[in-house]
């Protein structure tokens, strides 16, 4: 059954979310208080900050792993299109499919940029909470930027090249 707006996938199915419910990532962050001993932290605020840091890092890492899987499927789709079009470049019947794919790839790119914005905003909020004493997730924005580059180089540009070939 579909969840509240903003908490579910477009299809309304849990299996279609970026991080599956009760999946490995959720299991990790649910064990955080048990995994982070209280005696290692001076106060509850430091412990809470560390828990938030680790939980969000798990979420962002899980999302980048999900993106890797999604991009692999997208690249496979582009490869199939390339094979079909290169077999008969004069066949213009694939033009509508290429046009539709180009639109979908731009939505994918827009989504990853939105997620990168969330990561950067969360990183800044965490820094504010820590009163500037600590940096968070230095590697995560770079992972998202690699995904953005892969979308552009491995999906959008090849699809544009195919559209130019068919046109």
Secondary structure, DSSP 4 states (H G I P E B T S, - for coil): ---STTSS-TTS-GGGSSS-TTSHHHHHHHTHHHHS-GGGSSSHHHHHHHHHHHHHHHHHHHHHHHHHHHHHHHHHHHHHHHHHHHH-TT-GGGHHHHHHHHHHHHHHHHHHHHHHHHHHHHHHHHHHHTTTS----HHHHHHHHHHHHHIIIIIIHHHHHHHHHH-
